[in-house]
């Protein structure tokens, strides 16, 4: 990343979650529990899928990618937020701030693209069941998964480079609980119009395109389900889609609110962002476990028959 010579700011101060003075200990405990549940739930899904050969299918391969992303995504801002709440140390280095911006947009974009690939996988399974194993062979799955990661790394590199090429020579107080593009760019001394245009275009364009592709896939899926003669077939097909639709809604809901409504009141934007960063990664494994007999079975076998509800968190 090319940082201009006249950049004077070498660290930033994260002002944290607004209007929470005196509640730091309670918030620390709550967010720590959420974070540990996220790590545990997603690690259990990874272990369950890898340990059970019956789950070595495209759907569960992409679910493993999602679990890795959820662990990474929640780790971008949560550990630093926990440190800030516990020891009141709000300083973050320039490198740390750059890392948060990069990984937040890298992992967020990858997750967005992965949901689109997962929708295509369900479309292929339900609309073309006889050709499914040919359409979604191992090579195709590997290329699709690698493509989501590679494309997102390129996307995040552009955004991060544009953000930190700007001169920062005034205030270094980021009015947020982690480094994101818009709160950081507000502190720049130079002209920010290019990064603002690129950010709105990129951050708006990627989720919107993904959302429309997912919508198109599900319209085709619904038509295919309605044409099925067997009630059991309809139920089974719908069941595999409900989990995916649930996590897509949880992902795109906060994303749409934050990035399409810049005028959204400050009171609302932080809870929405915290929900997306902290709560959603914890809920994803729960949704996939509760609605999926195969994953539940694999977890039971993994736990040696112990009660599996602990793993659904």
C-alpha positions in Angstrom: 0.0 0.0 0.0 1.5 3.3 -1.0 1.3 5.7 1.9 2.1 9.3 1.0 5.1 10.9 2.7 3.1 13.7 4.2 0.8 11.3 6.1 1.3 12.4 9.8 -1.1 10.1 11.5 0.6 6.9 12.6 -2.3 5.6 14.8 -6.0 6.1 15.2 -8.3 6.2 18.3 -11.5 4.1 18.1 -14.2 6.0 20.0 -16.1 2.8 20.3 -19.9 2.2 20.6 -21.7 5.5 21.2 -23.8 6.1 24.3 -22.5 3.0 26.3 -20.5 4.7 29.0 -20.7 2.6 32.2 -21.9 -0.5 30.4 -18.5 -1.7 29.2 -18.4 -4.7 31.5 -21.8 -6.0 30.5 -21.1 -5.4 26.8 -17.7 -7.2 27.2 -19.4 -10.3 28.6 -22.2 -10.3 26.0 -19.9 -9.9 23.0 -17.4 -12.4 24.4 -20.1 -15.0 24.7 -21.3 -14.3 21.2 -17.8 -14.5 19.8 -17.0 -17.8 21.6 -20.3 -19.3 20.3 -19.4 -18.2 16.8 -16.0 -19.9 17.0 -17.5 -23.1 18.6 -20.5 -23.3 16.2 -18.5 -22.8 13.0 -15.6 -25.1 14.1 -18.1 -27.9 15.0 -19.6 -27.6 11.5 -16.2 -27.8 9.9 -15.4 -30.9 12.0 -18.7 -32.5 11.3 -18.4 -32.1 7.5 -14.8 -33.1 7.3 -15.3 -36.2 9.5 -18.4 -37.6 7.7 -17.8 -38.8 4.1 -21.6 -38.6 3.5 -21.3 -34.8 3.7 -18.5 -34.5 1.1 -20.9 -32.9 -1.4 -20.9 -29.4 -3.1 -23.5 -28.0 -0.6 -21.4 -28.9 2.4 -18.1 -27.9 0.7 -19.5 -24.4 0.3 -20.9 -24.5 3.9 -17.4 -25.2 5.1 -16.2 -22.1 3.2 -19.0 -20.1 4.9 -17.9 -21.3 8.3 -14.3 -20.3 7.7 -15.6 -16.9 6.5 -17.8 -16.4 9.6 -14.9 -17.1 11.9 -12.7 -14.6 10.0 -15.4 -12.0 9.6 -16.3 -11.9 13.3 -12.6 -11.8 14.1 -12.0 -8.6 12.1 -13.6 -6.3 14.7 -14.7 -8.3 17.7 -11.3 -9.1 19.5 -10.2 -5.4 19.3 -13.7 -4.3 20.4 -13.4 -6.7 23.4 -10.0 -5.2 24.3 -11.3 -1.7 24.1 -14.2 -2.6 26.4 -12.0 -4.4 28.9 -8.9 -2.2 29.2 -10.3 1.0 27.7 -7.3 1.1 25.3 -8.8 2.6 22.2 -5.6 3.1 20.2 -5.2 1.1 16.9 -2.0 1.4 14.8 -2.2 2.6 11.2 -1.4 -1.0 10.1 -4.1 -2.4 12.3 -6.6 0.1 10.9 -5.6 -0.8 7.3 -5.9 -4.5 8.2 -9.5 -4.0 9.5 -10.6 -2.1 6.4 -9.0 -4.8 4.1 -10.2 -7.9 5.8 -13.7 -6.5 6.5 -14.3 -5.8 2.8 -12.4 -8.9 1.7 -14.3 -11.3 3.9 -17.6 -9.5 3.5 -17.3 -9.5 -0.3 -16.3 -13.2 -0.3 -19.3 -14.1 1.8 -21.6 -12.1 -0.5 -20.2 -14.0 -3.6 -20.3 -17.3 -1.8 -24.1 -16.9 -1.0 -24.6 -16.4 -4.8 -22.6 -19.6 -5.6 -24.6 -21.5 -2.9 -27.9 -20.3 -4.6 -26.6 -21.5 -7.9 -25.7 -24.9 -6.3 -29.3 -25.2 -5.0 -30.6 -24.2 -8.4 -28.6 -26.9 -10.1 -29.6 -29.5 -7.5 -33.3 -28.8 -7.8 -33.8 -27.7 -11.4 -31.3 -30.2 -13.0 -31.2 -33.1 -10.5 -30.1 -35.7 -13.1 -27.2 -33.6 -14.4 -26.3 -32.1 -10.9 -23.1 -34.2 -10.3 -21.8 -33.2 -13.8 -22.7 -29.5 -13.4 -21.3 -29.2 -9.9 -18.3 -31.5 -10.2 -15.3 -31.1 -7.9 -13.3 -29.0 -10.3 -16.3 -26.6 -10.8 -16.8 -26.3 -7.0 -13.1 -25.6 -6.5 -13.0 -22.9 -9.2 -16.2 -21.2 -7.9 -14.9 -21.2 -4.4 -11.4 -19.9 -5.3 -13.0 -17.3 -7.6 -15.0 -15.8 -4.8 -11.8 -15.5 -2.6 -9.7 -14.1 -5.4 -12.2 -11.6 -6.7 -12.8 -10.3 -3.2 -9.1 -9.9 -2.4 -8.8 -7.7 -5.6 -11.9 -5.7 -4.6 -10.6 -5.1 -1.0 -7.1 -4.2 -2.2 -8.5 -1.4 -4.4 -10.7 0.0 -1.6 -7.9 -0.2 1.0 -5.3 1.4 -1.2 -7.6 4.3 -2.2 -8.5 4.8 1.5 -4.9 5.0 2.8 -3.4 6.9 -0.1 -5.2 9.9 1.3 -3.2 12.2 3.6 -4.2 12.0 7.3 -2.8 14.9 9.1 -5.5 16.2 11.4 -7.8 14.4 13.9 -7.1 10.7 14.4 -10.3 9.9 16.3 -12.5 7.4 14.4 -16.1 7.9 15.5 -16.8 4.1 15.4 -16.0 0.8 17.1 -13.7 -0.4 14.2 -12.0 1.0 11.1 -14.4 1.0 8.2 -13.9 3.2 5.0 -16.5 5.9 5.7 -15.6 6.7 9.3 -11.8 6.7 8.4 -12.2 8.8 5.2 -14.0 11.5 7.2 -10.6 12.2 8.9 -8.6 12.7 5.6 -7.1 16.1 4.8 -7.3 15.6 1.0 -10.1 15.3 -1.6 -12.1 12.2 -0.8 -14.5 12.3 -3.8 -12.8 9.4 -5.7 -12.8 7.0 -2.8 -16.4 7.9 -1.9 -17.6 7.3 -5.5 -15.6 4.0 -5.8 -16.8 2.8 -2.4 -20.5 3.5 -3.1 -20.2 1.9 -6.6 -18.2 -1.1 -5.5 -19.9 -1.7 -2.1 -23.3 -1.1 -3.7 -22.7 -2.9 -7.0 -21.3 -6.2 -5.6 -24.2 -6.9 -3.1 -26.8 -5.7 -5.6 -25.6 -7.9 -8.4 -25.3 -10.9 -6.0 -28.8 -10.3 -4.6 -30.3 -10.2 -8.1 -28.5 -13.4 -9.1 -29.7 -15.1 -5.9 -33.3 -13.8 -6.6 -33.2 -15.2 -10.1 -32.0 -18.6 -8.9 -34.8 -18.8 -6.3 -37.5 -17.7 -8.8 -36.4 -20.7 -10.9 -36.2 -22.9 -7.8 -39.8 -22.0 -6.7 -41.1 -22.7 -10.2 -39.4 -26.1 -10.2 -40.7 -27.0 -6.7 -44.3 -26.0 -7.7 -44.0 -28.4 -10.7 -43.0 -31.4 -8.5 -45.7 -34.1 -8.2 -44.4 -35.6 -5.0 -45.3 -33.7 -1.8 -42.2 -35.3 -0.1 -40.0 -34.1 -2.9 -41.4 -30.6 -2.6 -40.9 -30.6 1.2 -37.3 -31.9 0.9 -36.4 -29.4 -1.9 -37.9 -26.5 0.1 -36.1 -27.6 3.3 -32.6 -27.4 1.7 -33.4 -23.8 0.6 -34.9 -22.4 3.7 -31.6 -22.4 5.6 -29.8 -20.7 2.8 -32.5 -18.1 2.4 -32.4 -17.4 6.2 -28.7 -16.6 6.2 -28.9 -14.6 3.0 -31.6 -12.4 4.6 -29.5 -12.0 7.8 -26.5 -11.0 5.6 -28.1 -8.7 3.1 -30.5 -7.0 5.6 -27.8 -5.1 7.6 -25.7 -4.7 4.5 -28.6 -2.9 2.6 -29.4 -0.7 5.6 -25.9 0.5 6.2 -24.6 1.1 2.6 -27.8 2.2 0.8 -28.9 4.6 3.5 -26.0 6.9 4.3 -28.4 9.2 6.1 -29.4 6.4 8.5 -29.4 7.8 12.0 -26.3 7.2 14.1 -28.5 5.6 16.7 -29.5 2.8 14.3 -26.4 2.3 12.2 -24.2 1.0 15.0 -26.6 -1.7 16.3 -27.2 -2.8 12.7 -23.5 -3.1 12.1 -22.9 -4.9 15.4 -25.7 -7.4 14.5 -24.0 -8.0 11.1 -20.5 -8.3 12.6 -21.1 -10.2 15.8 -24.6 -11.9 15.8 -25.0 -13.1 12.2 -21.7 -15.2 12.2 -23.0 -16.9 15.3 -26.5 -17.6 13.9 -25.4 -19.1 10.6 -24.2 -22.5 12.1 -27.3 -22.6 14.3 -29.6 -22.1 11.3 -27.8 -24.8 9.3 -27.7 -27.2 12.2 -31.3 -26.9 13.4 -32.7 -27.4 10.0 -30.4 -30.1 8.7 -30.7 -33.7 9.7 -27.4 -34.7 8.0 -25.4 -32.1 10.0 -27.2 -33.0 13.2 -26.4 -36.7 12.5 -22.7 -36.0 11.8 -22.5 -33.9 15.0 -24.0 -36.7 17.1 -21.6 -39.2 15.6 -18.8 -36.7 16.2 -19.8 -36.2 19.9 -20.3 -40.0 20.3 -24.0 -39.7 20.8 -23.9 -36.8 23.3 -26.7 -34.3 23.2 -25.9 -32.1 20.2 -27.6 -28.8 21.1 -24.4 -27.4 22.5 -23.0 -27.6 18.9 -25.9 -25.8 17.4 -24.6 -22.5 19.0 
